Amino acid sequence: MAKNTANYYQNNVAWLYQEKHLGTLGTYSIIDPEDELYREGLDEDDWIVENVDWLADCFENNQVPIEECYFRFFYQAINPQDWRCSSCAGCM
């Protein structure tokens, strides 16, 4: 169930971050993805606490249960797709 829920969010939330990143934790460097100098964002627990208000509203509007496990599924689904300006080198 958890994997399917994460896949659902990955496929259906692209509209959320078309214009700006969502602040999840990652190392955002196309040149050296292991370089800790480019590590930024919030880990899962901190991100949920920081974003719980709009996240709960979004879930309520889309008939998703407002439960911690679904907040975690959401974070886990968007984290691999989150980005930072210049992290893809598209501007180079």
Secondary structure, DSSP 8 states (H G I E B T S, - for coil): -HHHHHHHHHHH-GGGGSSS---B-EE--SS-TT-GGGEESB-HHHHHHHHHHHHHHHHHHTT----HHHHHHHHHHHGGG---TTSS-TT-
